[in-house]
Amino acid sequence: NTPSGWLNSIFGRTFQSELSFDNTSLAALMALPQHLADEFNPIGVAFGALGLLLLFYERRAPLAALTLFGFVTTVLFAVSYHIGDIRDFYTPAYFFFAVAIAAALGAIFRYLTEHARFRASLIPATALLLITALVPLNNFFASFNDEDRSFHTQARDRWLVILSSNLPRNAILVSNDRDEITPMWYLQYVEHKRPDVLGLFPLVSPDPAYANVVRLVDSVIDSGRPVFIIKHLPGLALRFRLDPSPADLLRVAEASPPPPSFKSNAVVGGKLRVAGYSIISGVARANATLVVAVYWQPLAPLGRDYSTALQIFDASGRKLAQGNDHQPGGDVYPMSRWQRGELLDDQFTITLPPNTPAGIYHLFVRVYTTEGDDTLGDLTEIGTLQVTNQP
């Protein structure tokens, strides 16, 4: 809430990284005719194209320049701004396209009322106006049910449940999606419900502390205020313990995972240290399923979104079992966003084969990309696993 913060909001600096003209922009340009057809149907598109041509043909330069400039610049901005709800940003372009449609209709109407062949009767001009007035009704009947939002109260109902629950005072509610938080702001500012609660989401500020949802939670966890996330975000479990709470919320309980049961100083690819591992659940015996947590600690920025694998080998080097390969953090906190020095809890589910003999087995990790099978370092041993015959 500062002058610089106000300027950041006015100039949209939070989202400036989303601006680029690339292959996605070219694809959006290719889809533009379909967007226009969806809004105006093919008849309207034909009138709009004709109107632009007629504005130049009739040398109505000021209106032609305004219409074309407004349409083109809005479209170029919309195809270069890579956000989820970008279709809404085409609206000014549709306004200018509607001006072009009006120019076409005006030119045709003048022709029908002034040309010697038609000016004796108003029937052609009247028919033109009636037909073009009826054209939008096609869109109305085709899309009204989809566009009618009067019965879509799910967001309001969800927030009423949250704000009416036994939520601690001054709680901080976090989502990775701004569209999920803004309904709460409406209920707070318009209906004055729970003004003590603070809602946050990534990029609410251009400050690096708000770059992603993990950084955001990390920046507020020590504020002394209770912190909740409003839905399950798997990437947060890498850094924080999440406890179920009323109204389907998850309370962020601690800022780092517990220390590993088994220490390790293995380093993968010179960039990723394994601080250790723990058996979270299960007993290491034949035909048992274990949940094993591997604790990663980046030594340098990783730069890629890698997947991880946990494998078990016997003394002869034969692979006995492999856990569920996955991309730790998912889309919420992939490895390219991990920070140097932080400790991350990456959990694997792994099943030992039936009749696995008791003994000492070796745990290995592998870090790789699914595209091109590029690996970070080699298959790396991180420690051993004692398999027992005890029930």
Solvent accessible surface area in square Angstrom, and as a share of the most:
residue,aa,sasa,rsa
1,N,197,1.01
2,T,76,0.44
3,P,112,0.70
4,S,68,0.44
5,G,29,0.28
6,W,159,0.56
7,L,69,0.34
8,N,29,0.15
9,S,85,0.55
10,I,103,0.52
11,F,133,0.55
12,G,29,0.28
13,R,97,0.35
14,T,19,0.11
15,F,47,0.20
16,Q,117,0.52
17,S,95,0.62
18,E,53,0.24
19,L,87,0.43
20,S,52,0.34
21,F,111,0.46
22,D,59,0.31
23,N,124,0.64
24,T,81,0.47
25,S,0,0.00
26,L,91,0.45
27,A,62,0.48
28,A,27,0.21
29,L,57,0.29
30,M,158,0.70
31,A,39,0.30
32,L,22,0.11
33,P,83,0.52
34,Q,107,0.48
35,H,27,0.12
36,L,14,0.07
37,A,26,0.20
38,D,69,0.36
39,E,76,0.34
40,F,38,0.16
41,N,13,0.07
42,P,99,0.63
43,I,90,0.46
44,G,7,0.06
45,V,39,0.22
46,A,63,0.49
47,F,36,0.15
48,G,0,0.00
49,A,51,0.40
50,L,68,0.34
51,G,0,0.00
52,L,31,0.15
53,L,125,0.62
54,L,36,0.18
55,L,1,0.00
56,F,107,0.45
57,Y,178,0.68
58,E,63,0.28
59,R,213,0.78
60,R,88,0.32
61,A,63,0.49
62,P,111,0.70
63,L,54,0.27
64,A,0,0.00
65,A,59,0.45
66,L,105,0.52
67,T,1,0.01
68,L,67,0.33
69,F,139,0.58
70,G,6,0.06
71,F,23,0.10
72,V,62,0.35
73,T,54,0.31
74,T,21,0.12
75,V,7,0.04
76,L,82,0.41
77,F,89,0.37
78,A,2,0.02
79,V,3,0.02
80,S,18,0.11
81,Y,24,0.09
82,H,54,0.24
83,I,27,0.14
84,G,85,0.81
85,D,55,0.28
86,I,33,0.17
87,R,121,0.44
88,D,97,0.50
89,F,77,0.32
90,Y,4,0.01
91,T,82,0.48
92,P,66,0.41
93,A,0,0.00
94,Y,27,0.10
95,F,127,0.53
96,F,35,0.14
97,F,10,0.04
98,A,43,0.34
99,V,40,0.23
100,A,0,0.00
101,I,25,0.13
102,A,59,0.46
103,A,9,0.07
104,A,0,0.00
105,L,36,0.18
106,G,24,0.23
107,A,13,0.10
108,I,45,0.23
109,F,70,0.29
110,R,89,0.32
111,Y,114,0.44
112,L,22,0.11
113,T,40,0.23
114,E,112,0.50
115,H,74,0.33
116,A,70,0.54
117,R,192,0.70
118,F,53,0.22
119,R,150,0.55
120,A,104,0.81
121,S,45,0.29
122,L,124,0.62
123,I,133,0.68
124,P,40,0.25
125,A,3,0.02
126,T,65,0.38
127,A,41,0.32
128,L,24,0.12
129,L,85,0.42
130,L,109,0.54
131,I,107,0.54
132,T,20,0.12
133,A,66,0.51
134,L,110,0.55
135,V,25,0.14
136,P,80,0.50
137,L,79,0.40
138,N,90,0.46
139,N,35,0.18
140,F,103,0.43
141,F,155,0.64
142,A,78,0.61
143,S,41,0.26
144,F,99,0.41
145,N,130,0.67
146,D,103,0.53
147,E,119,0.53
148,D,41,0.21
149,R,151,0.55
150,S,79,0.51
151,F,175,0.73
152,H,85,0.38
153,T,59,0.35
154,Q,124,0.55
155,A,55,0.42
156,R,94,0.34
157,D,70,0.36
158,R,77,0.28
159,W,6,0.02
160,L,51,0.25
161,V,85,0.49
162,I,0,0.00
163,L,10,0.05
164,S,91,0.59
165,S,28,0.18
166,N,139,0.71
167,L,12,0.06
168,P,48,0.30
169,R,169,0.62
170,N,66,0.34
171,A,0,0.00
172,I,3,0.01
173,L,0,0.00
174,V,0,0.00
175,S,0,0.00
176,N,62,0.32
177,D,55,0.28
178,R,78,0.28
179,D,86,0.44
180,E,52,0.23
181,I,0,0.00
182,T,56,0.33
183,P,34,0.22
184,M,0,0.00
185,W,71,0.25
186,Y,115,0.44
187,L,3,0.02
188,Q,11,0.05
189,Y,162,0.62
190,V,84,0.48
191,E,58,0.26
192,H,141,0.63
193,K,71,0.30
194,R,53,0.19
195,P,104,0.65
196,D,22,0.11
197,V,6,0.04
198,L,68,0.34
199,G,2,0.02
200,L,17,0.08
201,F,14,0.06
202,P,23,0.15
203,L,56,0.28
204,V,53,0.31
205,S,33,0.21
206,P,62,0.39
207,D,69,0.36
208,P,107,0.68
209,A,33,0.26
210,Y,50,0.19
211,A,54,0.42
212,N,10,0.05
213,V,3,0.02
214,V,0,0.00
215,R,35,0.13
216,L,0,0.00
217,V,0,0.00
218,D,48,0.25
219,S,56,0.36
220,V,15,0.09
221,I,30,0.15
222,D,129,0.67
223,S,60,0.39
224,G,77,0.74
225,R,78,0.29
226,P,22,0.14
227,V,3,0.02
228,F,8,0.03
229,I,0,0.00
230,I,14,0.07
231,K,68,0.29
232,H,117,0.52
233,L,6,0.03
234,P,82,0.52
235,G,0,0.00
236,L,0,0.00
237,A,50,0.38
238,L,9,0.05
239,R,20,0.07
240,F,8,0.03
241,R,122,0.44
242,L,31,0.15
243,D,46,0.24
244,P,119,0.75
245,S,24,0.16
246,P,87,0.55
247,A,22,0.17
248,D,117,0.61
249,L,3,0.01
250,L,29,0.14
251,R,98,0.36
252,V,7,0.04
253,A,42,0.32
254,E,56,0.25
255,A,37,0.28
256,S,60,0.39
257,P,16,0.10
258,P,76,0.48
259,P,101,0.64
260,P,15,0.09
261,S,82,0.53
262,F,93,0.39
263,K,150,0.63
264,S,13,0.08
265,N,116,0.60
266,A,19,0.15
267,V,66,0.38
268,V,0,0.00
269,G,38,0.36
270,G,56,0.54
271,K,76,0.32
272,L,0,0.00
273,R,65,0.24
274,V,0,0.00
275,A,11,0.08
276,G,0,0.00
277,Y,7,0.03
278,S,7,0.05
279,I,54,0.27
280,I,82,0.42
281,S,55,0.36
282,G,45,0.43
283,V,71,0.41
284,A,8,0.06
285,R,80,0.29
286,A,35,0.27
287,N,102,0.52
288,A,15,0.12
289,T,70,0.41
290,L,0,0.00
291,V,36,0.21
292,V,3,0.01
293,A,0,0.00
294,V,0,0.00
295,Y,2,0.01
296,W,0,0.00
297,Q,43,0.19
298,P,1,0.01
299,L,75,0.37
300,A,27,0.21
301,P,86,0.54
302,L,5,0.02
303,G,57,0.55
304,R,101,0.37
305,D,63,0.33
306,Y,15,0.06
307,S,9,0.06
308,T,0,0.00
309,A,0,0.00
310,L,0,0.00
311,Q,14,0.06
312,I,1,0.00
313,F,28,0.12
314,D,22,0.12
315,A,94,0.73
316,S,99,0.64
317,G,49,0.47
318,R,146,0.53
319,K,94,0.40
320,L,21,0.10
321,A,12,0.09
322,Q,69,0.31
323,G,10,0.10
324,N,73,0.38
325,D,57,0.29
326,H,49,0.22
327,Q,64,0.29
328,P,2,0.01
329,G,9,0.08
330,G,28,0.27
331,D,131,0.68
332,V,19,0.11
333,Y,0,0.00
334,P,8,0.05
335,M,0,0.00
336,S,49,0.31
337,R,99,0.36
338,W,6,0.02
339,Q,79,0.35
340,R,158,0.58
341,G,41,0.40
342,E,22,0.10
343,L,41,0.21
344,L,0,0.00
345,D,16,0.08
346,D,2,0.01
347,Q,82,0.36
348,F,1,0.00
349,T,64,0.37
350,I,2,0.01
351,T,70,0.40
352,L,0,0.00
353,P,44,0.28
354,P,86,0.54
355,N,139,0.71
356,T,6,0.04
357,P,88,0.55
358,A,49,0.38
359,G,23,0.23
360,I,89,0.45
361,Y,14,0.05
362,H,54,0.24
363,L,2,0.01
364,F,42,0.18
365,V,0,0.00
366,R,63,0.23
367,V,1,0.00
368,Y,25,0.10
369,T,2,0.01
370,T,96,0.56
371,E,128,0.57
372,G,79,0.76
373,D,87,0.45
374,D,65,0.34
375,T,58,0.34
376,L,15,0.07
377,G,30,0.29
378,D,117,0.60
379,L,76,0.38
380,T,26,0.15
381,E,72,0.32
382,I,8,0.04
383,G,20,0.20
384,T,60,0.35
385,L,8,0.04
386,Q,105,0.47
387,V,0,0.00
388,T,37,0.21
389,N,115,0.59
390,Q,121,0.54
391,P,138,0.87
